[in-house]
Amino acid sequence: MIKRLIFALLLAGSAYAQQLFVMPMTQQTNSKGKTYTAPAYANLLAKGEAWQAMPLGAEPICLFAAMNPTQAEITAISASPGVTTLPSNLTLVMSTTDAARATAFLEANNIPGSWVQAGMTWLTMLRYSMQLFQFMQRYNGVATANGHTPYVFHGTSNTLNTLVNAIPSTMTADLQQAATSLGYTTSGITGSMTVRQALIYLGQQWPMQAQIQFGGMVF
């Protein structure tokens, strides 16, 4: 399966010189005074340059793909606060230091990272992270439609260490509805689990045969 994903990634990469980042999402205002949420440093790319973002639901962080950036643009974005830059070669194996840094960055941004291990490729780490991002986007849609807060963490007292039985009942119901709408099971989630454990359990149910297309690549 991983070989197929790598092959697809390399094929897609032939059309672009993409660079992937994880960066904050911020409130911004356009020339007409309209406020919107967008990747914090997309404006460091040249005007008209293609990019794509995959937000973690409504949480203020996203996976960001610059489609054909210059080295100067990569350097500028990489130096910006709250940004981590992924290797251009995602087939590289993560070292112990890589895994520790990735885990720390993910966890600091309310993304479960306890499953990241040295010896896995960056591609594998990214694919599993994307699965959680996709689930959180579904949760965002469900919670918003139900008139509830779309945030699991932002603006709340919740952390990855919060127990499931300590989060609001509306949030629990929305998480379950989001899971059910994707064909996931929640039977393995208990009130004594942490939110971290529950999100890992849900994110890993995204079917591996289901492709995720992002930034001109197929994962």
C-alpha angles and dihedrals in degrees: 000000000000091000089055091050092049091049091050090048093052092047093051091044092062092077096052143023094231126185122197126211138169110225142162124271113225139186109258135179125221128214090273093056095253115145120221140160118249142152107292098231105031086111089069088073119084115270110275094017111140122248139158133206132202109196123205090244107279093334114118098252135079146180106247128200120196105199102208110356127172120240089251090056092048090050093049094049093044090054093052121107116269095013128127120189119216121219115268087229105059093182090073115114116244116244124217089262092048092051093047093049093045092049092049093049094047094047092047087058096047093258113130109247104162090103094060111109138181110257097043118106123250086242092060092047091049095047093053091046090051090054090059091045088054092050092049090053089055090048089052091054094046096046093046092049089051092052093248132125111282091210123097092181115001111095092002134094091243121120133174087265094055112115117243091237089057098059120090116280090235090058092049090050092048092049090051092047091049090050093048092049089058094047093253126143123231094189092110094055117096132181091248093060120098121245086247092059092045094051092048089050091051098040094052091058092073101114112254090218090061109094121224113210115203137152094358090306134104119222 
